[in-house]
Amino acid sequence: MPTGDNIVNIDTGLEDEREKILKWLSPVEPYQQHQTARAERPDGVGDWLLETHGFLKWSGSSTQGGCVHTVLGCSAQWGAGKTHLSSLVIDALCSQTAREDMAVAWVYCKSSALEEHSTINMLGAILKQLV
């Protein structure tokens, strides 16, 4: 008969196995990247974006059904604020997921980490957020 210790060992073993699989999927750590981006984002930066008609339509906030299978990309020159805006959008969408049946996944592409930006690593980073 299983004891409490056996159950804890099984749970710990499953969590260890899950971590190994996630690391195998991609070396990219989207959650860590996002925490850094969020911490570096000045208060109020980009708040205007969340109120635009285009963003509300894209995000599904202005419709009953929400968004389905949509992708938002952001490209501009270095230092334009892409990371700050992206982290704001990710936070806004993640707050929506608590109310709706949707998932949010992201990747930050930094010029200082180009070796991580292979197609397989980027797709793996997205997948590891969805499993």
Phi and psi in radians as a Rosetta constraint file:
Dihedral C 1 N 2 CA 2 C 2 CIRCULARHARMONIC -1.141 0.35
Dihedral N 2 CA 2 C 2 N 3 CIRCULARHARMONIC 2.483 0.35
Dihedral C 2 N 3 CA 3 C 3 CIRCULARHARMONIC -1.863 0.35
Dihedral N 3 CA 3 C 3 N 4 CIRCULARHARMONIC 2.991 0.35
Dihedral C 3 N 4 CA 4 C 4 CIRCULARHARMONIC -1.007 0.35
Dihedral N 4 CA 4 C 4 N 5 CIRCULARHARMONIC -0.663 0.35
Dihedral C 4 N 5 CA 5 C 5 CIRCULARHARMONIC -1.123 0.35
Dihedral N 5 CA 5 C 5 N 6 CIRCULARHARMONIC -0.693 0.35
Dihedral C 5 N 6 CA 6 C 6 CIRCULARHARMONIC -1.121 0.35
Dihedral N 6 CA 6 C 6 N 7 CIRCULARHARMONIC -0.706 0.35
Dihedral C 6 N 7 CA 7 C 7 CIRCULARHARMONIC -1.138 0.35
Dihedral N 7 CA 7 C 7 N 8 CIRCULARHARMONIC -0.751 0.35
Dihedral C 7 N 8 CA 8 C 8 CIRCULARHARMONIC -1.073 0.35
Dihedral N 8 CA 8 C 8 N 9 CIRCULARHARMONIC -0.736 0.35
Dihedral C 8 N 9 CA 9 C 9 CIRCULARHARMONIC -1.091 0.35
Dihedral N 9 CA 9 C 9 N 10 CIRCULARHARMONIC -0.715 0.35
Dihedral C 9 N 10 CA 10 C 10 CIRCULARHARMONIC -1.135 0.35
Dihedral N 10 CA 10 C 10 N 11 CIRCULARHARMONIC -0.819 0.35
Dihedral C 10 N 11 CA 11 C 11 CIRCULARHARMONIC -1.050 0.35
Dihedral N 11 CA 11 C 11 N 12 CIRCULARHARMONIC -0.761 0.35
Dihedral C 11 N 12 CA 12 C 12 CIRCULARHARMONIC -1.120 0.35
Dihedral N 12 CA 12 C 12 N 13 CIRCULARHARMONIC -0.726 0.35
Dihedral C 12 N 13 CA 13 C 13 CIRCULARHARMONIC -1.099 0.35
Dihedral N 13 CA 13 C 13 N 14 CIRCULARHARMONIC -0.719 0.35
Dihedral C 13 N 14 CA 14 C 14 CIRCULARHARMONIC -1.146 0.35
Dihedral N 14 CA 14 C 14 N 15 CIRCULARHARMONIC -0.708 0.35
Dihedral C 14 N 15 CA 15 C 15 CIRCULARHARMONIC -1.156 0.35
Dihedral N 15 CA 15 C 15 N 16 CIRCULARHARMONIC -0.700 0.35
Dihedral C 15 N 16 CA 16 C 16 CIRCULARHARMONIC -1.077 0.35
Dihedral N 16 CA 16 C 16 N 17 CIRCULARHARMONIC -0.747 0.35
Dihedral C 16 N 17 CA 17 C 17 CIRCULARHARMONIC -1.124 0.35
Dihedral N 17 CA 17 C 17 N 18 CIRCULARHARMONIC -0.730 0.35
Dihedral C 17 N 18 CA 18 C 18 CIRCULARHARMONIC -1.054 0.35
Dihedral N 18 CA 18 C 18 N 19 CIRCULARHARMONIC -0.788 0.35
Dihedral C 18 N 19 CA 19 C 19 CIRCULARHARMONIC -1.065 0.35
Dihedral N 19 CA 19 C 19 N 20 CIRCULARHARMONIC -0.698 0.35
Dihedral C 19 N 20 CA 20 C 20 CIRCULARHARMONIC -1.087 0.35
Dihedral N 20 CA 20 C 20 N 21 CIRCULARHARMONIC -0.745 0.35
Dihedral C 20 N 21 CA 21 C 21 CIRCULARHARMONIC -1.135 0.35
Dihedral N 21 CA 21 C 21 N 22 CIRCULARHARMONIC -0.758 0.35
Dihedral C 21 N 22 CA 22 C 22 CIRCULARHARMONIC -1.088 0.35
Dihedral N 22 CA 22 C 22 N 23 CIRCULARHARMONIC -0.710 0.35
Dihedral C 22 N 23 CA 23 C 23 CIRCULARHARMONIC -1.170 0.35
Dihedral N 23 CA 23 C 23 N 24 CIRCULARHARMONIC -0.596 0.35
Dihedral C 23 N 24 CA 24 C 24 CIRCULARHARMONIC -1.174 0.35
Dihedral N 24 CA 24 C 24 N 25 CIRCULARHARMONIC -0.643 0.35
Dihedral C 24 N 25 CA 25 C 25 CIRCULARHARMONIC -1.067 0.35
Dihedral N 25 CA 25 C 25 N 26 CIRCULARHARMONIC -0.712 0.35
Dihedral C 25 N 26 CA 26 C 26 CIRCULARHARMONIC -2.951 0.35
Dihedral N 26 CA 26 C 26 N 27 CIRCULARHARMONIC 2.480 0.35
Dihedral C 26 N 27 CA 27 C 27 CIRCULARHARMONIC -1.343 0.35
Dihedral N 27 CA 27 C 27 N 28 CIRCULARHARMONIC -0.237 0.35
Dihedral C 27 N 28 CA 28 C 28 CIRCULARHARMONIC -1.233 0.35
Dihedral N 28 CA 28 C 28 N 29 CIRCULARHARMONIC 2.366 0.35
Dihedral C 28 N 29 CA 29 C 29 CIRCULARHARMONIC -1.976 0.35
Dihedral N 29 CA 29 C 29 N 30 CIRCULARHARMONIC 1.511 0.35
Dihedral C 29 N 30 CA 30 C 30 CIRCULARHARMONIC -1.047 0.35
Dihedral N 30 CA 30 C 30 N 31 CIRCULARHARMONIC -0.667 0.35
Dihedral C 30 N 31 CA 31 C 31 CIRCULARHARMONIC -1.175 0.35
Dihedral N 31 CA 31 C 31 N 32 CIRCULARHARMONIC -0.722 0.35
Dihedral C 31 N 32 CA 32 C 32 CIRCULARHARMONIC -1.129 0.35
Dihedral N 32 CA 32 C 32 N 33 CIRCULARHARMONIC -0.741 0.35
Dihedral C 32 N 33 CA 33 C 33 CIRCULARHARMONIC -1.045 0.35
Dihedral N 33 CA 33 C 33 N 34 CIRCULARHARMONIC -0.722 0.35
Dihedral C 33 N 34 CA 34 C 34 CIRCULARHARMONIC -1.205 0.35
Dihedral N 34 CA 34 C 34 N 35 CIRCULARHARMONIC -0.703 0.35
Dihedral C 34 N 35 CA 35 C 35 CIRCULARHARMONIC -1.053 0.35
Dihedral N 35 CA 35 C 35 N 36 CIRCULARHARMONIC -0.713 0.35
Dihedral C 35 N 36 CA 36 C 36 CIRCULARHARMONIC -1.127 0.35
Dihedral N 36 CA 36 C 36 N 37 CIRCULARHARMONIC -0.811 0.35
Dihedral C 36 N 37 CA 37 C 37 CIRCULARHARMONIC -1.077 0.35
Dihedral N 37 CA 37 C 37 N 38 CIRCULARHARMONIC -0.739 0.35
Dihedral C 37 N 38 CA 38 C 38 CIRCULARHARMONIC -1.100 0.35
Dihedral N 38 CA 38 C 38 N 39 CIRCULARHARMONIC -0.784 0.35
Dihedral C 38 N 39 CA 39 C 39 CIRCULARHARMONIC -1.127 0.35
Dihedral N 39 CA 39 C 39 N 40 CIRCULARHARMONIC -0.543 0.35
Dihedral C 39 N 40 CA 40 C 40 CIRCULARHARMONIC -1.526 0.35
Dihedral N 40 CA 40 C 40 N 41 CIRCULARHARMONIC -0.165 0.35
Dihedral C 40 N 41 CA 41 C 41 CIRCULARHARMONIC -1.355 0.35
Dihedral N 41 CA 41 C 41 N 42 CIRCULARHARMONIC 2.117 0.35
Dihedral C 41 N 42 CA 42 C 42 CIRCULARHARMONIC -1.132 0.35
Dihedral N 42 CA 42 C 42 N 43 CIRCULARHARMONIC 2.554 0.35
Dihedral C 42 N 43 CA 43 C 43 CIRCULARHARMONIC -1.000 0.35
Dihedral N 43 CA 43 C 43 N 44 CIRCULARHARMONIC 2.373 0.35
Dihedral C 43 N 44 CA 44 C 44 CIRCULARHARMONIC 1.463 0.35
Dihedral N 44 CA 44 C 44 N 45 CIRCULARHARMONIC -0.196 0.35
Dihedral C 44 N 45 CA 45 C 45 CIRCULARHARMONIC -1.165 0.35
Dihedral N 45 CA 45 C 45 N 46 CIRCULARHARMONIC 2.167 0.35
Dihedral C 45 N 46 CA 46 C 46 CIRCULARHARMONIC 1.439 0.35
Dihedral N 46 CA 46 C 46 N 47 CIRCULARHARMONIC -0.001 0.35
Dihedral C 46 N 47 CA 47 C 47 CIRCULARHARMONIC -0.965 0.35
Dihedral N 47 CA 47 C 47 N 48 CIRCULARHARMONIC -0.565 0.35
Dihedral C 47 N 48 CA 48 C 48 CIRCULARHARMONIC -1.015 0.35
Dihedral N 48 CA 48 C 48 N 49 CIRCULARHARMONIC -0.616 0.35
Dihedral C 48 N 49 CA 49 C 49 CIRCULARHARMONIC -1.063 0.35
Dihedral N 49 CA 49 C 49 N 50 CIRCULARHARMONIC -0.686 0.35
Dihedral C 49 N 50 CA 50 C 50 CIRCULARHARMONIC -1.170 0.35
Dihedral N 50 CA 50 C 50 N 51 CIRCULARHARMONIC -0.275 0.35
Dihedral C 50 N 51 CA 51 C 51 CIRCULARHARMONIC -1.750 0.35
Dihedral N 51 CA 51 C 51 N 52 CIRCULARHARMONIC -0.078 0.35
Dihedral C 51 N 52 CA 52 C 52 CIRCULARHARMONIC -1.278 0.35
Dihedral N 52 CA 52 C 52 N 53 CIRCULARHARMONIC 2.622 0.35
Dihedral C 52 N 53 CA 53 C 53 CIRCULARHARMONIC -1.025 0.35
Dihedral N 53 CA 53 C 53 N 54 CIRCULARHARMONIC -0.740 0.35
Dihedral C 53 N 54 CA 54 C 54 CIRCULARHARMONIC -1.063 0.35
Dihedral N 54 CA 54 C 54 N 55 CIRCULARHARMONIC -0.768 0.35
Dihedral C 54 N 55 CA 55 C 55 CIRCULARHARMONIC -1.183 0.35
Dihedral N 55 CA 55 C 55 N 56 CIRCULARHARMONIC -0.774 0.35
Dihedral C 55 N 56 CA 56 C 56 CIRCULARHARMONIC -1.067 0.35
Dihedral N 56 CA 56 C 56 N 57 CIRCULARHARMONIC -0.702 0.35
Dihedral C 56 N 57 CA 57 C 57 CIRCULARHARMONIC -1.155 0.35
Dihedral N 57 CA 57 C 57 N 58 CIRCULARHARMONIC -0.813 0.35
Dihedral C 57 N 58 CA 58 C 58 CIRCULARHARMONIC -1.095 0.35
Dihedral N 58 CA 58 C 58 N 59 CIRCULARHARMONIC -0.778 0.35
Dihedral C 58 N 59 CA 59 C 59 CIRCULARHARMONIC -1.332 0.35
Dihedral N 59 CA 59 C 59 N 60 CIRCULARHARMONIC -0.257 0.35
Dihedral C 59 N 60 CA 60 C 60 CIRCULARHARMONIC 1.503 0.35
Dihedral N 60 CA 60 C 60 N 61 CIRCULARHARMONIC 0.061 0.35
Dihedral C 60 N 61 CA 61 C 61 CIRCULARHARMONIC -1.151 0.35
Dihedral N 61 CA 61 C 61 N 62 CIRCULARHARMONIC -0.464 0.35
Dihedral C 61 N 62 CA 62 C 62 CIRCULARHARMONIC -1.700 0.35
Dihedral N 62 CA 62 C 62 N 63 CIRCULARHARMONIC 0.092 0.35
Dihedral C 62 N 63 CA 63 C 63 CIRCULARHARMONIC -2.185 0.35
Dihedral N 63 CA 63 C 63 N 64 CIRCULARHARMONIC 2.780 0.35
Dihedral C 63 N 64 CA 64 C 64 CIRCULARHARMONIC -1.215 0.35
Dihedral N 64 CA 64 C 64 N 65 CIRCULARHARMONIC -0.677 0.35
Dihedral C 64 N 65 CA 65 C 65 CIRCULARHARMONIC -1.411 0.35
Dihedral N 65 CA 65 C 65 N 66 CIRCULARHARMONIC -0.311 0.35
Dihedral C 65 N 66 CA 66 C 66 CIRCULARHARMONIC 1.369 0.35
Dihedral N 66 CA 66 C 66 N 67 CIRCULARHARMONIC 3.118 0.35
Dihedral C 66 N 67 CA 67 C 67 CIRCULARHARMONIC -1.619 0.35
Dihedral N 67 CA 67 C 67 N 68 CIRCULARHARMONIC 2.615 0.35
Dihedral C 67 N 68 CA 68 C 68 CIRCULARHARMONIC -2.344 0.35
Dihedral N 68 CA 68 C 68 N 69 CIRCULARHARMONIC 2.191 0.35
Dihedral C 68 N 69 CA 69 C 69 CIRCULARHARMONIC 0.946 0.35
Dihedral N 69 CA 69 C 69 N 70 CIRCULARHARMONIC 0.816 0.35
Dihedral C 69 N 70 CA 70 C 70 CIRCULARHARMONIC -1.954 0.35
Dihedral N 70 CA 70 C 70 N 71 CIRCULARHARMONIC 2.675 0.35
Dihedral C 70 N 71 CA 71 C 71 CIRCULARHARMONIC -2.246 0.35
Dihedral N 71 CA 71 C 71 N 72 CIRCULARHARMONIC 2.447 0.35
Dihedral C 71 N 72 CA 72 C 72 CIRCULARHARMONIC -2.121 0.35
Dihedral N 72 CA 72 C 72 N 73 CIRCULARHARMONIC 2.164 0.35
Dihedral C 72 N 73 CA 73 C 73 CIRCULARHARMONIC -1.958 0.35
Dihedral N 73 CA 73 C 73 N 74 CIRCULARHARMONIC 2.670 0.35
Dihedral C 73 N 74 CA 74 C 74 CIRCULARHARMONIC -2.410 0.35
Dihedral N 74 CA 74 C 74 N 75 CIRCULARHARMONIC 2.079 0.35
Dihedral C 74 N 75 CA 75 C 75 CIRCULARHARMONIC -2.373 0.35
Dihedral N 75 CA 75 C 75 N 76 CIRCULARHARMONIC 2.468 0.35
Dihedral C 75 N 76 CA 76 C 76 CIRCULARHARMONIC -2.977 0.35
Dihedral N 76 CA 76 C 76 N 77 CIRCULARHARMONIC 3.100 0.35
Dihedral C 76 N 77 CA 77 C 77 CIRCULARHARMONIC -1.185 0.35
Dihedral N 77 CA 77 C 77 N 78 CIRCULARHARMONIC 2.830 0.35
Dihedral C 77 N 78 CA 78 C 78 CIRCULARHARMONIC -1.025 0.35
Dihedral N 78 CA 78 C 78 N 79 CIRCULARHARMONIC 2.342 0.35
Dihedral C 78 N 79 CA 79 C 79 CIRCULARHARMONIC 1.502 0.35
Dihedral N 79 CA 79 C 79 N 80 CIRCULARHARMONIC 0.093 0.35
Dihedral C 79 N 80 CA 80 C 80 CIRCULARHARMONIC -1.365 0.35
Dihedral N 80 CA 80 C 80 N 81 CIRCULARHARMONIC -0.257 0.35
Dihedral C 80 N 81 CA 81 C 81 CIRCULARHARMONIC 1.858 0.35
Dihedral N 81 CA 81 C 81 N 82 CIRCULARHARMONIC 0.262 0.35
Dihedral C 81 N 82 CA 82 C 82 CIRCULARHARMONIC -1.013 0.35
Dihedral N 82 CA 82 C 82 N 83 CIRCULARHARMONIC -0.766 0.35
Dihedral C 82 N 83 CA 83 C 83 CIRCULARHARMONIC -1.142 0.35
Dihedral N 83 CA 83 C 83 N 84 CIRCULARHARMONIC -0.736 0.35
Dihedral C 83 N 84 CA 84 C 84 CIRCULARHARMONIC -1.097 0.35
Dihedral N 84 CA 84 C 84 N 85 CIRCULARHARMONIC -0.828 0.35
Dihedral C 84 N 85 CA 85 C 85 CIRCULARHARMONIC -1.122 0.35
Dihedral N 85 CA 85 C 85 N 86 CIRCULARHARMONIC -0.722 0.35
Dihedral C 85 N 86 CA 86 C 86 CIRCULARHARMONIC -1.078 0.35
Dihedral N 86 CA 86 C 86 N 87 CIRCULARHARMONIC -0.763 0.35
Dihedral C 86 N 87 CA 87 C 87 CIRCULARHARMONIC -1.143 0.35
Dihedral N 87 CA 87 C 87 N 88 CIRCULARHARMONIC -0.607 0.35
Dihedral C 87 N 88 CA 88 C 88 CIRCULARHARMONIC -1.135 0.35
Dihedral N 88 CA 88 C 88 N 89 CIRCULARHARMONIC -0.805 0.35
Dihedral C 88 N 89 CA 89 C 89 CIRCULARHARMONIC -1.101 0.35
Dihedral N 89 CA 89 C 89 N 90 CIRCULARHARMONIC -0.751 0.35
Dihedral C 89 N 90 CA 90 C 90 CIRCULARHARMONIC -1.049 0.35
Dihedral N 90 CA 90 C 90 N 91 CIRCULARHARMONIC -0.796 0.35
Dihedral C 90 N 91 CA 91 C 91 CIRCULARHARMONIC -1.055 0.35
Dihedral N 91 CA 91 C 91 N 92 CIRCULARHARMONIC -0.759 0.35
Dihedral C 91 N 92 CA 92 C 92 CIRCULARHARMONIC -1.091 0.35
Dihedral N 92 CA 92 C 92 N 93 CIRCULARHARMONIC -0.772 0.35
Dihedral C 92 N 93 CA 93 C 93 CIRCULARHARMONIC -1.192 0.35
Dihedral N 93 CA 93 C 93 N 94 CIRCULARHARMONIC -0.681 0.35
Dihedral C 93 N 94 CA 94 C 94 CIRCULARHARMONIC -1.121 0.35
Dihedral N 94 CA 94 C 94 N 95 CIRCULARHARMONIC -0.584 0.35
Dihedral C 94 N 95 CA 95 C 95 CIRCULARHARMONIC -1.210 0.35
Dihedral N 95 CA 95 C 95 N 96 CIRCULARHARMONIC -0.495 0.35
Dihedral C 95 N 96 CA 96 C 96 CIRCULARHARMONIC -1.233 0.35
Dihedral N 96 CA 96 C 96 N 97 CIRCULARHARMONIC -0.610 0.35
Dihedral C 96 N 97 CA 97 C 97 CIRCULARHARMONIC -1.127 0.35
Dihedral N 97 CA 97 C 97 N 98 CIRCULARHARMONIC -0.397 0.35
Dihedral C 97 N 98 CA 98 C 98 CIRCULARHARMONIC -1.183 0.35
Dihedral N 98 CA 98 C 98 N 99 CIRCULARHARMONIC -0.420 0.35
Dihedral C 98 N 99 CA 99 C 99 CIRCULARHARMONIC -1.775 0.35
Dihedral N 99 CA 99 C 99 N 100 CIRCULARHARMONIC -0.323 0.35
Dihedral C 99 N 100 CA 100 C 100 CIRCULARHARMONIC -2.245 0.35
Dihedral N 100 CA 100 C 100 N 101 CIRCULARHARMONIC 2.901 0.35
Dihedral C 100 N 101 CA 101 C 101 CIRCULARHARMONIC -1.581 0.35
Dihedral N 101 CA 101 C 101 N 102 CIRCULARHARMONIC 1.400 0.35
Dihedral C 101 N 102 CA 102 C 102 CIRCULARHARMONIC -2.664 0.35
Dihedral N 102 CA 102 C 102 N 103 CIRCULARHARMONIC 2.877 0.35
Dihedral C 102 N 103 CA 103 C 103 CIRCULARHARMONIC -2.183 0.35
Dihedral N 103 CA 103 C 103 N 104 CIRCULARHARMONIC 2.671 0.35
Dihedral C 103 N 104 CA 104 C 104 CIRCULARHARMONIC -2.150 0.35
Dihedral N 104 CA 104 C 104 N 105 CIRCULARHARMONIC 2.271 0.35
Dihedral C 104 N 105 CA 105 C 105 CIRCULARHARMONIC -2.398 0.35
Dihedral N 105 CA 105 C 105 N 106 CIRCULARHARMONIC 2.606 0.35
Dihedral C 105 N 106 CA 106 C 106 CIRCULARHARMONIC -2.628 0.35
Dihedral N 106 CA 106 C 106 N 107 CIRCULARHARMONIC 2.841 0.35
Dihedral C 106 N 107 CA 107 C 107 CIRCULARHARMONIC -2.448 0.35
Dihedral N 107 CA 107 C 107 N 108 CIRCULARHARMONIC 2.432 0.35
Dihedral C 107 N 108 CA 108 C 108 CIRCULARHARMONIC -1.811 0.35
Dihedral N 108 CA 108 C 108 N 109 CIRCULARHARMONIC 2.256 0.35
Dihedral C 108 N 109 CA 109 C 109 CIRCULARHARMONIC -1.885 0.35
Dihedral N 109 CA 109 C 109 N 110 CIRCULARHARMONIC 1.944 0.35
Dihedral C 109 N 110 CA 110 C 110 CIRCULARHARMONIC -1.835 0.35
Dihedral N 110 CA 110 C 110 N 111 CIRCULARHARMONIC 2.400 0.35
Dihedral C 110 N 111 CA 111 C 111 CIRCULARHARMONIC -1.153 0.35
Dihedral N 111 CA 111 C 111 N 112 CIRCULARHARMONIC -0.359 0.35
Dihedral C 111 N 112 CA 112 C 112 CIRCULARHARMONIC -1.401 0.35
Dihedral N 112 CA 112 C 112 N 113 CIRCULARHARMONIC -0.109 0.35
Dihedral C 112 N 113 CA 113 C 113 CIRCULARHARMONIC -2.311 0.35
Dihedral N 113 CA 113 C 113 N 114 CIRCULARHARMONIC 0.785 0.35
Dihedral C 113 N 114 CA 114 C 114 CIRCULARHARMONIC -1.050 0.35
Dihedral N 114 CA 114 C 114 N 115 CIRCULARHARMONIC -0.530 0.35
Dihedral C 114 N 115 CA 115 C 115 CIRCULARHARMONIC -1.124 0.35
Dihedral N 115 CA 115 C 115 N 116 CIRCULARHARMONIC -0.394 0.35
Dihedral C 115 N 116 CA 116 C 116 CIRCULARHARMONIC -1.419 0.35
Dihedral N 116 CA 116 C 116 N 117 CIRCULARHARMONIC -0.198 0.35
Dihedral C 116 N 117 CA 117 C 117 CIRCULARHARMONIC -1.625 0.35
Dihedral N 117 CA 117 C 117 N 118 CIRCULARHARMONIC 0.532 0.35
Dihedral C 117 N 118 CA 118 C 118 CIRCULARHARMONIC -1.217 0.35
Dihedral N 118 CA 118 C 118 N 119 CIRCULARHARMONIC 2.750 0.35
Dihedral C 118 N 119 CA 119 C 119 CIRCULARHARMONIC -0.991 0.35
Dihedral N 119 CA 119 C 119 N 120 CIRCULARHARMONIC -0.768 0.35
Dihedral C 119 N 120 CA 120 C 120 CIRCULARHARMONIC -1.124 0.35
Dihedral N 120 CA 120 C 120 N 121 CIRCULARHARMONIC -0.682 0.35
Dihedral C 120 N 121 CA 121 C 121 CIRCULARHARMONIC -1.196 0.35
Dihedral N 121 CA 121 C 121 N 122 CIRCULARHARMONIC -0.686 0.35
Dihedral C 121 N 122 CA 122 C 122 CIRCULARHARMONIC -1.178 0.35
Dihedral N 122 CA 122 C 122 N 123 CIRCULARHARMONIC -0.784 0.35
Dihedral C 122 N 123 CA 123 C 123 CIRCULARHARMONIC -1.134 0.35
Dihedral N 123 CA 123 C 123 N 124 CIRCULARHARMONIC -0.686 0.35
Dihedral C 123 N 124 CA 124 C 124 CIRCULARHARMONIC -1.093 0.35
Dihedral N 124 CA 124 C 124 N 125 CIRCULARHARMONIC -0.672 0.35
Dihedral C 124 N 125 CA 125 C 125 CIRCULARHARMONIC -1.123 0.35
Dihedral N 125 CA 125 C 125 N 126 CIRCULARHARMONIC -0.685 0.35
Dihedral C 125 N 126 CA 126 C 126 CIRCULARHARMONIC -1.176 0.35
Dihedral N 126 CA 126 C 126 N 127 CIRCULARHARMONIC -0.802 0.35
Dihedral C 126 N 127 CA 127 C 127 CIRCULARHARMONIC -1.058 0.35
Dihedral N 127 CA 127 C 127 N 128 CIRCULARHARMONIC -0.731 0.35
Dihedral C 127 N 128 CA 128 C 128 CIRCULARHARMONIC -1.139 0.35
Dihedral N 128 CA 128 C 128 N 129 CIRCULARHARMONIC -0.361 0.35
Dihedral C 128 N 129 CA 129 C 129 CIRCULARHARMONIC -1.414 0.35
Dihedral N 129 CA 129 C 129 N 130 CIRCULARHARMONIC -0.337 0.35
Dihedral C 129 N 130 CA 130 C 130 CIRCULARHARMONIC -1.727 0.35
Dihedral N 130 CA 130 C 130 N 131 CIRCULARHARMONIC -0.175 0.35
